[in-house]
Amino acid sequence: MAYTSAKLGLHTDLNYYNYKPGVQMLHCIEQTKGEGGDNSLVDGFNAAHQLKEENPDAFRLLTTLKVAFCHFGIDYQKYIHKQRQNIIRLNDHGEIQSISYSDPTRASILDMPADQVQPFYDALKAFNTIMYLPRNCVRLKMAAG
Ligand SMILES: [Fe+2]
C-alpha cells in the first residue's frame, strides 16, 4: 500500500511484531507536484484517552479483545510475521502503553466469540471516528528533502 498512489488510512506500522520500535522516522525524498501526497497524523494515545472518556465500553473492548496482525512474503526466504494484540494495549498500571491499528495488516479472521464481533467493529469504528476528527488529525504535505 505504501508504494502505491492509493489512499492509506491512519495506521501504526509493524503490528505483527511482538516488540515494535517506539519511534519511527520517515523522510521525504521526492514529493508529487500535483494533488495528493499529504500525510495525516494523529496522536493515538490522545485519541484513546478521548475514547475512554466518551465511550468506555468501546475502550474496554479494544483493551481486552485481541486481534491478529500478519505480514507474509519472500525476502531471501518465505516469512510469516503474526502477532495477536489489543488495539489499545495497557500496562500493568492500566495506563495506555501502545496502539496497534492497521486495517491493511489486521488479519481477516477474528478469533473471538461470535457475539463480540459486532461490538468489536463498533468499538473500532468509534476509535476511528475520534482519530479522524479535525481537532485530532493533522494533515500536512512534506517537502522534498
Ligand atoms: Fe506505515
Residues whose N, C-alpha, C, O or C-beta is under 5 A from the ligand:
A	BS01	LIG	D13
